[in-house]
Amino acid sequence: MNFLLVFIGGGLGSLCRYGISVLLKNQDYVFPMATFIANALSCIVLGALVGWTMKNGSASDVQKYLLMTGFCGGFSTFSTFTNETFQLFQDGNLMYAFGNILLSIVVCLVCIYVGMKMVS
């Protein structure tokens, strides 16, 4: 059953990530905005789920497998972040590449914190 929950959650998360990229596809960003937004939103959701679990002592299988592992895992994307950053380096956009690394780490850490605080 847990495999099915991860499968469904991952598919829903991937659809959300794809939806963000579709919404932003006509924008002319050098910075990988769609991936950045998806990762930040996923961190807020994960932070809220972790905060809720810390507050209540445990998480249900739906929270753990469908939402935390599946949805957040499918919604966020480290591989795309890494590839887009690598492409920025290859294209000579060093400021955007380093900015993506720094902003992604700092903003996603803040988003985890914000998500946790939203439920505590």
Phi, psi and omega in degrees: 000322181296324177299320179294319178298317178296318180299311181294313180298317179297320178296317179295319178296318179296321177297320177296316178298316178298319179301320177296317180295325177293317179298327184258004188295332181272000178277146183257071179262137166279321178289138181285074188296319183297315179294318179300313181294316180299315180294319179295314179296320178297323179292325176296314179298312180297318178300318178296319179292319178294316178299318178297318179295318179295322181290322186258357175089339179198166178238145176286168176300323178297316179295314183291308190269315181288311187269305185291302183284309185287293186299306182295324177294322179282331183281317179274161184207100179287324182295318178292319176305314182294315180296316180294322176295317177301317179296322177298317176298314181298325180278000179083011178271066186297320181295318178294321180296309179293324177297320178297317179297308183295310181297318181298315181293311183293311183296318181292325174296316178297320180295321175301313180299313181299315178300318179295318181290335179297331184252356181260000000 
